[in-house]
């Protein structure tokens, strides 16, 4: 494989375990192969990158995503102040996954909203998950793509109404793309 060009289209690495990738792209290419190995479709992998030989032109897909930080807050009965994700130090594109769950309901409780805040070329931005009512058990989730120009990416949880005896959990993960 001599030359490498970006591979067009949407690709997803659906499994990464011990150097073995499974990739899917809406074709039957979803075949396992190992680092520096080649599967039946001529797809080879090397150091987190997928290569597809397509005729005379080799195509290249970089599957490297840098994991930056996880947040796991359980049994929360109060707001979470805006807090910067650790590991986010440079401008760029990030994927932020958020899961908000009502774990203990209270019929008199209000609702919680998770907020992801950052600054891009357009200025300060806030992306939200919720509001999630704390009156019945349930959950809300979202995956955001965030382009950071400067500063950090923060997470926080705010509420309306009362907490009473309600409790919630907040989980988030951020990856540099």
C-alpha positions as CSV (number, residue, x, y, z in Angstrom):
1,X,0.0,0.0,0.0
2,X,1.9,2.9,-1.3
3,X,-0.3,6.0,-1.3
4,X,-3.0,6.8,1.2
5,X,-6.1,9.0,0.6
6,X,-9.0,9.7,2.9
7,X,-11.8,7.1,2.6
8,X,-15.1,8.8,1.8
9,X,-18.3,7.9,3.6
10,X,-19.2,7.0,7.2
11,X,-17.2,4.3,8.9
12,X,-17.5,2.9,12.4
13,X,-15.1,0.7,14.3
14,X,-17.7,-1.4,16.1
15,X,-15.3,-3.4,18.2
16,X,-11.7,-2.8,19.4
17,X,-10.3,-5.5,21.7
18,X,-6.7,-6.6,22.1
19,X,-5.6,-5.3,18.7
20,X,-8.6,-6.9,16.8
21,X,-10.9,-4.5,15.0
22,X,-14.4,-5.1,13.6
23,X,-15.5,-2.4,11.2
24,X,-18.8,-1.8,9.4
25,X,-19.7,0.5,6.6
26,X,-23.0,-0.7,5.2
27,X,-21.3,-3.4,3.3
28,X,-20.1,-6.9,4.2
29,X,-16.7,-5.5,5.2
30,X,-17.7,-5.9,8.8
31,X,-15.1,-8.6,9.2
32,X,-12.6,-9.0,12.0
33,X,-8.9,-8.5,11.3
34,X,-5.9,-8.0,13.5
35,X,-3.1,-5.4,13.6
36,X,-1.0,-5.8,10.5
37,X,-3.4,-8.5,9.2
38,X,-5.5,-8.5,6.1
39,X,-9.1,-9.7,5.8
40,X,-10.9,-11.2,2.8
41,X,-11.7,-7.8,1.4
42,X,-8.1,-6.6,1.2
43,X,-8.6,-4.4,4.3
44,X,-5.4,-4.3,6.4
45,X,-4.9,-2.7,9.8
46,X,-1.8,-1.1,11.3
47,X,-1.5,0.9,14.5
48,X,-5.2,2.0,14.7
49,X,-5.6,2.7,11.0
50,X,-7.6,0.9,8.4
51,X,-6.5,0.5,4.8
52,X,-8.6,-0.5,1.9
53,X,-7.0,-1.5,-1.4
54,X,-9.5,-0.2,-4.1
55,X,-8.1,-0.9,-7.6
56,X,-4.9,0.9,-8.2
57,X,-5.5,3.4,-5.4
58,X,-5.1,2.6,-1.7
59,X,-7.5,4.3,0.6
60,X,-6.8,5.1,4.2
61,X,-9.1,5.6,7.2
62,X,-7.6,6.8,10.5
63,X,-9.6,5.2,13.3
64,X,-7.7,6.8,16.1
65,X,-9.8,8.6,18.7
66,X,-8.1,9.8,21.8
67,X,-10.0,9.1,24.9
68,X,-9.8,12.2,27.2
69,X,-12.0,11.7,30.2
70,X,-14.9,9.9,31.9
71,X,-17.3,11.3,34.5
72,X,-19.4,9.1,36.7
73,X,-21.6,10.8,39.4
74,X,-24.2,8.7,41.2
75,X,-26.7,9.3,44.0
76,X,-26.8,13.1,43.2
77,X,-29.3,15.2,45.1
78,X,-28.0,18.6,44.2
79,X,-26.8,20.6,41.2
80,X,-23.4,19.9,39.8
81,X,-21.4,23.1,39.2
82,X,-19.8,23.6,35.8
83,X,-16.6,21.6,35.8
84,X,-14.0,21.2,33.1
85,X,-13.4,17.7,31.6
86,X,-9.9,16.6,32.4
87,X,-7.7,15.9,29.4
88,X,-9.2,18.6,27.1
89,X,-6.3,21.0,26.6
90,X,-6.3,21.8,22.8
91,X,-8.6,23.3,20.3
92,X,-10.2,20.7,18.1
93,X,-13.2,18.4,17.5
94,X,-14.5,16.3,20.4
95,X,-17.3,13.8,20.8
96,X,-19.2,14.1,24.1
97,X,-21.5,11.4,25.2
98,X,-24.0,12.2,28.0
99,X,-26.3,9.9,30.0
100,X,-28.6,11.4,32.7
101,X,-30.7,9.0,34.8
102,X,-33.4,9.4,37.5
103,X,-32.5,6.6,39.9
104,X,-34.8,7.5,42.8
105,X,-38.1,9.3,42.0
106,X,-40.0,11.7,44.2
107,X,-43.5,12.7,43.3
108,X,-42.8,16.3,44.5
109,X,-39.5,16.7,42.7
110,X,-38.7,19.0,39.8
111,X,-36.4,18.2,36.8
112,X,-32.7,18.1,36.0
113,X,-30.9,19.2,32.9
114,X,-27.3,18.4,32.0
115,X,-25.3,21.1,30.2
116,X,-22.2,20.9,28.1
117,X,-20.5,24.3,27.5
118,X,-17.7,25.3,25.2
119,X,-16.5,28.1,22.9
120,X,-16.3,27.8,19.1
121,X,-15.9,30.2,16.3
122,X,-19.5,31.5,16.8
123,X,-18.9,32.2,20.6
124,X,-20.1,30.6,23.8
125,X,-22.3,27.5,23.3
126,X,-24.5,25.3,25.6
127,X,-25.8,21.9,24.6
128,X,-28.3,20.3,26.9
129,X,-29.8,16.9,27.8
130,X,-33.1,17.1,29.5
131,X,-35.0,18.4,31.3
132,X,-35.5,15.0,32.9
133,X,-38.4,14.8,35.4
134,X,-37.4,13.4,38.8
135,X,-41.0,12.4,39.5
136,X,-40.5,9.0,37.8
137,X,-37.5,6.8,37.0
138,X,-36.2,7.4,33.5
139,X,-33.3,8.6,31.5
140,X,-32.1,10.9,28.7
141,X,-29.0,10.7,26.6
142,X,-27.2,12.4,23.7
143,X,-24.0,12.4,21.8
144,X,-22.6,15.8,20.7
145,X,-19.8,16.8,18.4
146,X,-18.1,19.9,19.7
147,X,-15.6,22.1,17.9
148,X,-13.6,23.9,20.5
149,X,-11.8,27.1,19.5
150,X,-10.4,28.0,22.9
151,X,-10.8,27.2,26.6
152,X,-12.2,24.0,28.0
153,X,-15.4,21.9,27.7
154,X,-17.4,21.9,30.8
155,X,-20.3,19.8,32.2
156,X,-22.8,20.6,34.8
157,X,-26.3,19.7,36.0
158,X,-29.0,22.2,37.0
159,X,-32.6,21.8,38.2
160,X,-36.0,23.4,38.4
161,X,-38.3,22.8,41.3
162,X,-37.2,20.8,44.4
163,X,-35.1,17.7,44.8
164,X,-37.0,16.3,47.7
165,X,-35.7,12.7,48.1
166,X,-35.1,12.3,44.4
167,X,-31.6,11.2,43.2
168,X,-30.0,11.1,39.8
169,X,-26.9,9.9,38.1
170,X,-24.8,11.7,35.5
171,X,-22.4,9.9,33.2
172,X,-20.3,11.5,30.5
173,X,-17.3,10.6,28.3
174,X,-15.3,12.8,26.0
175,X,-13.0,11.8,23.2
176,X,-10.8,13.9,20.9
177,X,-11.7,13.1,17.3
